[in-house]
Structure formats: structure tokens, C-alpha cells
Amino acid sequence: MNLPLDQHQSEIQSNRQSWLQKPLLREIYRDFYERILARIDRTIPGRVVEIGSGIGNLREHFPEALATDLFPNPWLDMVCDGYELPFAANTLSHLILFDVFHHLEAPLAFFREAHRVLAPRGRVIIFDPFISVASFPAYGIFHHEPVASNDPIDMRNHLPRPRRYYAAQGNATRLFFNESWRPAGWQLLSAERFAAFAYLLSGGFSKPALYPQSLLGMLRRFDRSTSSWPRLFGGRCLVTLCRLDAAAGPAA
């Protein structure tokens, strides 16, 4: 997908309207954020920073997090790029990427920068689509971003400017689950896959919901029962990596 970078800002404005108008979506995301917050280790010194905060929903559940994105908006704390973070070395405790990893054209370049700014044992928490037999139609047919399961992934250590709008929804599935990719200088703490029919059938931000909010509890129970077969039914993944100490060296 080769679009101008300001496509991202257009999507943010559209998503904000959907968020305000869809209480079902807000309830589904509350569960997602609870999963993310369970992976935060409060004993690690430093601030928690969300990369690509979009419409800033994490702050409703974790107010102390710094919200960042590529374009200024009133609910953000700062504008920054995940490849060039405006923080001193070893000063952050966590970097959270909610539906952002699949927008990283050069994930290794991001991990090099993350290794610089995070304190030892600092964490990168990634929440992204998981591509399975059941979720592929939703992501591949009904979502405007490509899955790009077979496209090459840029593994350069640096991504020069100017940078484009990039999306490949299948990258987290490919790298962390199918290829067992581990950037040097990082330890994988957890890699979870789970069914997300409640989310997929909600229409997300861009489509109408296919069920009333009264059925959310039933769909959540269905998600729990089918999460045991992630390659068939998985729809979301949550990956947590820990920065090794300086002796281990940065990602290379």
C-alpha cells in the first residue's frame, strides 16, 4: 500500500467519529486494553509511551501514559515518529503499539530505536491483527488495508525519510507466530493469539455492526471457547518483548 502519509490523519478523524457513535466498539476495546495493561510491569522505572495513539483511547484506561502520533491533535501529548523517538536513552519503561505494528514498514529499525529509549527490562507491547482461517476474510476482504501475507518485509536497520503510509495486516502473524522472529537484544515474554469474533462482527470503525450490543456477552463466550484453536479462529494477537541489558547489544 503506497499512500501519502497524511492518509493516517484522515483515518484518525474518521475513527474518532465512529468511536463516539458506537458504544459497542468502546466496550470491545475496553477488554483489549485490559489485556494490554495486564502486561505492564510497574516495577520497571520510566514512563509508559503509546506509539501511534490515534484517537487516544488508551488514556481512558491508563491516564499516565504519554500519547503520541505523527500528527498533532488536542488529545495527544506530543508528535513523534516511532523510528526517531524524542526521549533520552534508557528512560522509558514501556512502548505500547495498538494496531500500529502492521504500519511499521521497517520493524527492525523501530526495535533498534526502542532498544535505545527503553530501560533494561523495558517492554514493547504489541496488539495487532492475527490472521487465521476465520479472520482472513474480515481482514483481507472487508478491510481497506492489505494483509500482504507474501510481500517482502523491509529488514533494514534504518528507514530514511521521506516515509510513506504503510500497512500489512499480516506482519505480526508472520513474524512472531509463523516465522518465530526475534530481534537481537530482545526476549520474547509472551505471544498470545485469541479469537475475536465480537470485534470482527462489530464492523470496527468503518462498517456497521452485524449484531446488537445485547449479544456481546454471548460472542465473548464464543471467543473464549474458540481461542484454543488460534490458527482456525484467531483474530487478535498480543506480543510482549523485553529489552535485554546493554551487554546484550541493540537489535541488529
C-alpha positions, 0 to 999 in steps of 0.5 A, spaced: 500 500 500 503 506 497 499 512 500 501 519 502 502 519 509 497 524 511 492 518 509 493 516 517 490 523 519 484 522 515 483 515 518 484 518 525 478 523 524 474 518 521 475 513 527 474 518 532 467 519 529 465 512 529 468 511 536 463 516 539 457 513 535 458 506 537 458 504 544 459 497 542 466 498 539 468 502 546 466 496 550 470 491 545 476 495 546 475 496 553 477 488 554 483 489 549 486 494 553 485 490 559 489 485 556 494 490 554 495 493 561 495 486 564 502 486 561 505 492 564 510 491 569 510 497 574 516 495 577 520 497 571 522 505 572 520 510 566 514 512 563 509 508 559 509 511 551 503 509 546 506 509 539 501 511 534 495 513 539 490 515 534 484 517 537 487 516 544 483 511 547 488 508 551 488 514 556 481 512 558 484 506 561 491 508 563 491 516 564 499 516 565 501 514 559 504 519 554 500 519 547 503 520 541 502 520 533 505 523 527 500 528 527 498 533 532 491 533 535 488 536 542 488 529 545 495 527 544 501 529 548 506 530 543 508 528 535 513 523 534 515 518 529 516 511 532 523 510 528 526 517 531 523 517 538 524 524 542 526 521 549 533 520 552 536 513 552 534 508 557 528 512 560 522 509 558 519 503 561 514 501 556 512 502 548 505 500 547 503 499 539 495 498 538 494 496 531 500 500 529 505 494 528 502 492 521 504 500 519 511 499 521 514 498 514 521 497 517 520 493 524 527 492 525 529 499 525 523 501 530 526 495 535 533 498 534 530 505 536 526 502 542 532 498 544 535 505 545 529 509 549 527 503 553 530 501 560 533 494 561 527 490 562 523 495 558 517 492 554 514 493 547 507 491 547 504 489 541 496 488 539 495 487 532 491 483 527 492 475 527 490 472 521 487 465 521 482 461 517 476 465 520 479 472 520 482 472 513 476 474 510 474 480 515 481 482 514 483 481 507 476 482 504 472 487 508 478 491 510 481 497 506 488 495 508 492 489 505 494 483 509 500 482 504 501 475 507 507 474 501 510 481 500 517 482 502 518 485 509 523 491 509 529 488 514 533 494 514 536 497 520 534 504 518 528 507 514 530 514 511 525 519 510 521 521 506 516 515 509 510 513 506 503 510 509 504 503 510 500 497 512 500 489 512 495 486 516 499 480 516 506 482 519 505 480 526 502 473 524 508 472 520 513 474 524 512 472 531 507 466 530 509 463 523 516 465 522 518 465 530 522 472 529 526 475 534 530 481 534 537 481 537 537 484 544 530 482 545 526 476 549 520 474 547 515 474 554 509 472 551 505 471 544 498 470 545 493 469 539 485 469 541 479 469 537 475 475 536 469 474 533 465 480 537 470 485 534 470 482 527 462 482 527 462 489 530 464 492 523 470 496 527 470 503 525 468 503 518 462 498 517 456 497 521 455 492 526 452 485 524 449 484 531 446 488 537 450 490 543 445 485 547 449 479 544 456 481 546 456 477 552 454 471 548 460 472 542 465 473 548 463 466 550 464 464 543 471 467 543 473 464 549 471 457 547 474 458 540 481 461 542 484 454 543 484 453 536 488 460 534 490 458 527 482 456 525 479 462 529 484 467 531 483 474 530 487 478 535 494 477 537 498 480 543 506 480 543 510 482 549 518 483 548 523 485 553 529 489 552 535 485 554 541 489 558 546 493 554 551 487 554 546 484 550 547 489 544 541 493 540 537 489 535 541 488 529 
